[in-house]
């Protein structure tokens, strides 16, 4: 398994993150179709190759977005889920908003928890972001538990924030900021 590190942007013990590609359409959409019951009503990843082409094109063609696949290192890189950073703002803000999901075969195994930790290191390291947000519908207890485990804090509530599945949905706003460099607060 240690010889697989070159295929990932960043990796943990069980998962690696790599940029998504148009070539991933077949596996991604098959996993999304298998996971419909798990994802509804919170999440609607592309289930057809045409929808995936649009999804991948948006993530790959927009510098304000980054799309990553969560791959199982012990399973020859099969796709276990996805993590996206959307609405990336540079300059003084250096922030982005997360989107993520595990596929059904990987759910409940801690793979997305590990992937989120690996992503945070990548976002706050090489991507040079300072803040990440996760906007979560109040009833999505699994997503709330995931970000809480990763160290996100609840910052507020936004009624009718996002248009999902034909209606404006309320969301809780969770966020995490990059760790302060050691000793930074003592210098102030």
N, C-alpha and C positions, 0 to 999 in steps of 0.2 A: 504494500500500500504506500510506503514512503516514496516510491518511484513515480507516483501519480501527481505529485505536487506541481509539476510544470504545467498541468492542464488547467489549473485554477488561479484566479486572481488572488485569492486568500482561502485558507483552509483551516478547519479545526480537526479534532480527532476523527469525527465520523462524517463530516460534510465538507464540501468545497463549494465555493461560489465561483461561477464563471459567467461571462457576459452571455446573454441569450443571443441566438442566431436565427436567421430565417430557416436554417436547416433543421431546427428543433421542432418544427410544426407538427410532424406526425406524432412523436412521443408526447409532446406537451398537450395537444388536443385530445389524445386518447386518455391521458391521465385526468384532464379536466372533465371529460364526459363521465369517467368512472367516479368522479368526486362531486357530482352535482348535488347529491343529497347532503353531503357534508357542508358544502359551501352556501347553499340557499338558507335564508334570504339575504345573507350578508355580502356575498361575493359572486361575481359573474365573469370568471376568466374565459378567454376565447375557447370555444368547443369545436370550431371548424377551422380548416386550414386557411380559408379566406379571412375569417375573423382574426386568426393568429397573424397573418401577413400584415393586416392593418395595425394590430397591437405591436408587433415587432418593429414595423416601420416607424411608428410613433416614438417608441423608446429609443431606437437606434438613430433616428434622424433629428432629434431635438436635444440640444446641449443642456436643457433644463431638466432632463430625465436620464435615469440610468436603470437598466433592467438586468437582473441577475437571476440565474437558475441555481437552486439549491440541489446539489448532486450528492448522492450517497457514495462515499469513497469505497466502502466495502462491497458495493454492488456494481462495480465497474462503471460508476458515474451515472447510474440511472437517475432521472429527474424525480426529486422528492417534493419539490415546491418551487416557489419563486418569491423574490423580494425586489421591489422597485423603489427607487427614490424619485419622486415627482416634484415639480415646482421648485427646482433647485435655484436658489438665488445666491449669487456671489457677492463680492464687495464686502461691506461692513456687516451684512446679515449672515452670510454663509450658512444657509439653512435649506432643508428639504423636508418633504412629507413622504412618509412610508406607505407602501401598499404591500401586502404579503399574503401568502396562503400556502398551506401544506396540502399535498394530494392525499387521497384517502388511504392509500397503502402505507403512507408514512406518518399519518396522524397519530398523536398520542405517544410517540416514541422519543420525544425530546429533540428531534432533528431541527425543527424550526426554531426552538429556543437556542440551540447551538448556532444555527445559521444567523440569527439576529445578533448574537454576541460577536460573531466573526464580522458581520456587516458593520456593526458599530465601530470596531477597530479599523476597518477599511475606510469608512466614511470620515472618521475623525483623524485618520492618519493620511494616507495618500490622496484622498479626495479633498482634504483640508476643510471639511465642513465643521461648524461649531454647534449646530443644533439640528435635531431631527424631531419631527412631530408625527404622531399617529392619531388619526381621527377615527373614532370607533363608535358605532351605534351602541346605545346603552345596553341593549339586551345581549350583545355579543360577549358572553362571559369568557369564552376561550381566548379571544383576542385581548380582552382586558387583563386576564391572568398572564398572558405571554408578555405584554409590555411591562407589567408590574415586576415580573421576574427579571426582566432586563434592566430595571432601574429607572424606568420612565416615571414621571410624576403627573398626576391629574392637575391640569391647569384651568379647566373650565368646561362650560357647556354651551353649545351653539345650536339653537333651534333651527330646523329646516336648512341645514348647512349644505348638504349634497343631494343631487337628484339621482336616486338609485331605484331601479326597478319600477319606474313610472310615478314616483312620488318624492317630494322633498323630505329628507330624513334628518332627524336630530342626531348630533354627534357629541361625544365627549372628546375634549382635546387633551391628549397626553403628549409629553415632551421629555427629551433628555438633552443635556448639553455636554460638550466635550469636557473631559476631566481637566481641571486646572493643572498646569505644570507645577511640579512639586516646588513649594516655596513661593509661589506667585503671590498669594495673599499676604504673606509676611513682608513682602517688599513694598506693599502699599502704605 
